[in-house]
């Protein structure tokens, strides 16, 4: 545990620290206020009221009704319920459309449904990571059950044009699901105005606790539960409610609703300044993701002639935590499927680095990167057989 | 001063556990899949907790899968095993008094081509081993029997059931949520293949569970994606809760022997006093083979709900049965399985003691309970005797 000293944390797309205000809201529900919301004694009733109130705060952030929110254990479970649940609730339509840059939680489930006779189409993206709307328009037909396309990509931060995607989807009566774990709490989402049918969110991606998430399901959309048991979450998600987690998620939503507009501007300024400096100080770097339609805190770029993993390790030694792609695959040696889908050559995809800034980052953190990264890249390039000055 | 006597429904997290969790809830919260040092710390916590939970039940570290709770663990065990092994057979044996999650999961499996036998229990809630063995066919792939019942507290002869299953090559699953932390569980001694645990039931945090999967037992995952938990349970690990469960398992391992003696004293005194002080009162469940913290009574001529409301006025939290069904008007399926009539089942009261109860809680209950029963009986048209 020698390496446990504090680090400069710039990996907020992987997971965010829990906001102290969220933690304060949760703490009473661990010990001093026990109670199973299904119990009818006073302790149970208090837990039930707290859960209901949190549900209201989640729905306020999403512009939906509180009975359209189902609490889950996280984004992955929400994605599993959304996709498997809609498929198993019907038999008429047998086609699923997704994009080639989805998170594994969506891709794996969509691929799994092929075993049950579903046709799967993956919509390609352009070099900025925006889904090909013409392709989508041709792919969606009357056999299409579900279109599942993420709101913003976790690796590049590119924000998809979901309003247009939804228009196309609705034309054929298909259901639209979006994995919005990267956008909820960061950019405004109005599920009602957008006519989203299903939306997954995760607490720990916007300063809430881990182990809690939610699935928004528009009223009238049919889906089967994944876990069976007691009549929790209107019989759609069995299991005793994670009361502290739910309270924490509610608090995270309330904070985001108040603060996200100003916070996005702050992060954008911080990020743009960081990129500007990197661009000026390091030759042969290129931005990955959309130049403007992008999450304010996300900066993904490729450094020619250098391996992303090597940069990560060097940064780690300097006390800076970053990522070379999605946390779920950064342990593997394959190039990011997202960058490859965007047409970025393998060599460059392997040389990618992601800084994702968040609520607790300041200029001091980005300055630290600017101070050490050029030197790290220079050293690594010196030992690279590919690099010629 | 409120008195909490419903530890079966929900347990306060031990303050020592909360303390351990705090740093992970804030600045140490990494994603174990990340390569940097914050991710490394998260991985260490994950593996250390896996080892502690394994020690607690006599398992190996890599036989522990973290889930979001016992209901998910039961789903993963039953659905995951059934779907993975459907080429071997489609028959599953459970009992009539299983937890509602097991009942509803098996109903779902029945809709999907599986057949389910439900073994009856005796008047104490015990399952006779012959009742299981006579239902085994060459299509039987799994037996699922709860370690102890969550309502009446009756403990099953798990080791013998496990032996029967092992001899016949059938996978044995047990929902051990009601029993964990109250009686010693050893998956090897008990011949268990799959076992669901909940973190909160050993005073760990809510929203975390475990499925023990014996080496060699094959199951399909329920939640897929990033491939965490050896592909059996995807989703970013709930590190703070996992750190909490480690501490909870350690504390339980150290304190269980002494603590259960204390709880058993409360239980025995309560049972003795109530049966003595309250006429026409009866104990549900087994007189001796029951969880050390569980007392479950029925009182002639009284509705459980009116009992609950009377206790609520006195700020005492008790239960009429499983929290998962306590809001429905149906009598408990467990009590009906014992052979009780509907009106008898409705007059039941469940008291479960736990770590934070003090002598004074028992005394408050003993002072209140007989009076409440007396008052309700005076008002009851059902009670035919003199109060």
Contacts between the chains, C-beta under 8 A, distances in Angstrom:
chain1	res1	chain2	res2	distance
A	1	B	41	7.3
A	1	B	44	6.9
A	3	B	37	4.6
A	3	B	40	6.6
A	3	B	41	7.8
A	4	B	28	7.9
A	4	B	37	7.3
A	4	B	41	5.8
A	6	B	27	7.3
A	7	B	36	7.0
A	7	B	37	5.7
A	7	B	38	6.1
A	9	B	38	6.4
A	11	B	31	7.5
A	11	B	34	6.0
A	11	B	36	6.7
A	11	B	38	7.3
A	14	B	30	8.0
A	14	B	31	4.3
A	14	B	33	7.4
A	14	B	34	5.2
A	14	B	39	7.8
A	15	B	29	6.1
A	15	B	30	6.6
A	15	B	31	4.2
A	15	B	34	7.8
A	15	B	236	6.3
A	16	B	29	7.7
A	17	B	26	5.7
A	17	B	27	5.6
A	17	B	29	5.4
A	18	B	25	5.0
A	18	B	26	5.4
A	18	B	29	6.1
A	18	B	240	7.9
A	20	B	26	6.5
A	23	B	22	7.6
A	23	B	25	5.4
A	23	B	26	6.0
A	26	B	25	7.6
A	27	B	18	7.2
A	30	B	12	7.3
A	30	B	13	4.0
A	30	B	17	7.9
A	30	B	18	4.8
A	30	B	21	7.8
A	30	B	205	6.5
A	30	B	206	7.9
A	31	B	12	4.6
A	31	B	13	5.2
A	31	B	14	7.4
A	31	B	15	5.5
A	31	B	18	5.9
A	32	B	12	7.3
A	34	B	4	6.7
A	34	B	10	5.1
A	34	B	11	6.2
A	34	B	12	4.0
A	34	B	13	7.7
A	35	B	9	7.8
A	35	B	10	5.7
A	35	B	317	7.8
A	36	B	6	7.7
A	36	B	9	4.0
A	36	B	10	3.8
A	36	B	323	4.3
A	38	B	9	7.3
A	38	B	323	4.3
A	38	B	324	5.6
A	38	B	326	6.3
A	38	B	327	6.2
A	39	B	6	6.1
A	39	B	9	4.8
A	39	B	10	7.0
A	39	B	317	7.2
A	39	B	319	6.4
A	39	B	323	4.7
A	39	B	326	6.2
A	40	B	305	8.0
A	40	B	308	6.1
A	40	B	312	7.8
A	40	B	326	5.8
A	40	B	327	6.4
A	41	B	6	6.4
A	41	B	308	6.6
A	41	B	311	7.0
A	41	B	312	5.5
A	41	B	316	7.9
A	41	B	317	3.9
A	41	B	318	6.8
A	41	B	319	7.4
A	42	B	2	6.9
A	42	B	312	5.9
A	42	B	315	6.5
A	42	B	317	6.4
A	43	B	2	7.5
A	43	B	4	6.3
A	43	B	6	7.2
A	43	B	10	7.6
A	43	B	317	4.9
A	44	B	6	7.8
A	44	B	9	7.0
A	44	B	10	7.8
A	44	B	317	7.4
A	44	B	323	7.0
A	47	B	10	7.6
A	72	B	68	7.8
A	73	B	67	7.9
A	73	B	68	3.2
A	73	B	69	7.6
A	73	B	72	7.2
A	73	B	207	6.6
A	73	B	235	6.5
A	73	B	238	7.5
A	74	B	68	7.6
A	74	B	235	4.8
A	74	B	236	6.3
A	74	B	238	7.7
A	75	B	235	7.3
A	75	B	236	7.8
A	76	B	223	5.9
A	76	B	225	4.3
A	76	B	226	6.7
A	76	B	234	4.9
A	76	B	235	3.6
A	76	B	236	7.3
A	77	B	68	6.9
A	77	B	223	5.3
A	77	B	235	6.0
A	79	B	225	6.7
A	80	B	222	7.5
A	80	B	223	4.8
A	80	B	224	6.6
A	80	B	225	7.1
A	80	B	234	7.9
A	103	B	225	7.3
A	103	B	226	7.9
A	104	B	225	5.0
A	104	B	226	4.8
A	104	B	227	7.2
A	104	B	234	7.5
A	105	B	224	7.7
A	105	B	225	3.3
A	105	B	226	6.4
A	105	B	234	6.4
A	105	B	235	7.5
A	106	B	225	7.8
A	108	B	224	4.7
A	108	B	225	5.2
A	108	B	227	7.9
A	108	B	234	7.3
A	109	B	224	5.8
A	109	B	225	6.9
A	112	B	224	5.9
A	202	B	236	7.6
A	204	B	29	7.1
A	204	B	236	6.5
A	209	B	25	6.5
A	209	B	238	7.8
A	209	B	240	6.7
A	210	B	29	6.6
A	210	B	236	6.1
A	210	B	237	7.3
A	210	B	238	4.5
A	210	B	239	6.1
A	210	B	240	6.4
A	210	B	241	7.4
A	211	B	68	6.6
A	211	B	207	4.7
A	211	B	208	6.6
A	211	B	238	3.0
A	211	B	240	7.7
A	211	B	241	5.4
A	212	B	207	6.5
A	226	B	75	7.5
A	226	B	222	6.4
A	226	B	223	7.2
A	227	B	71	5.8
A	227	B	72	5.4
A	227	B	75	4.4
A	227	B	222	7.2
A	228	B	75	6.2
A	228	B	79	8.0
A	228	B	101	6.8
A	228	B	104	4.2
A	228	B	105	4.6
A	228	B	107	7.4
A	228	B	108	4.8
A	229	B	71	4.2
A	229	B	74	7.0
A	229	B	75	7.2
A	229	B	99	7.8
A	229	B	100	6.0
A	229	B	101	3.2
A	229	B	104	5.3
A	229	B	105	6.8
A	229	B	324	7.3
A	230	B	71	7.0
A	230	B	100	5.2
A	230	B	101	6.5
A	230	B	104	7.7
A	230	B	324	3.4
A	230	B	325	7.2
A	231	B	324	7.1
A	231	B	325	8.0
A	231	B	327	8.0
A	231	B	328	7.7
A	232	B	324	7.7
A	238	B	71	4.8
A	238	B	75	7.6
A	238	B	101	6.0
A	238	B	104	6.9
A	239	B	68	6.6
A	239	B	69	4.6
A	239	B	70	7.5
A	239	B	71	3.6
A	239	B	72	5.9
A	239	B	101	7.8
A	240	B	10	7.1
A	240	B	69	6.3
A	240	B	70	8.0
A	240	B	71	7.2
A	240	B	198	7.9
A	240	B	200	7.5
A	240	B	206	7.0
A	240	B	323	7.5
A	240	B	324	7.7
A	241	B	206	7.6
A	242	B	68	7.3
A	242	B	69	7.3
A	242	B	206	4.7
A	242	B	207	2.8
A	243	B	206	5.7
A	244	B	205	6.9
A	244	B	206	6.0
A	244	B	207	7.5
A	245	B	206	6.8
A	245	B	207	4.7
A	309	B	35	7.2
A	312	B	35	5.5
A	312	B	36	6.6
A	313	B	35	7.5
A	315	B	36	7.6
A	316	B	35	7.5
A	316	B	36	4.8
A	316	B	37	5.7
A	320	B	36	8.0
A	321	B	34	7.3
A	321	B	36	3.9
A	321	B	37	6.6
A	321	B	38	5.2
A	321	B	39	7.7
A	322	B	36	6.9
A	323	B	34	6.3
A	323	B	35	7.5
A	323	B	36	7.7
A	324	B	35	7.4
A	327	B	31	4.5
A	327	B	33	4.2
A	327	B	34	4.6
A	327	B	39	7.2
A	327	B	236	7.7
A	328	B	33	5.1
A	328	B	225	7.5
A	328	B	226	3.5
A	328	B	227	7.2
A	328	B	228	7.8
A	329	B	33	7.8
A	329	B	226	7.7
A	330	B	33	6.5
A	330	B	34	6.4
A	330	B	35	5.4
A	331	B	33	6.0
A	331	B	35	6.9
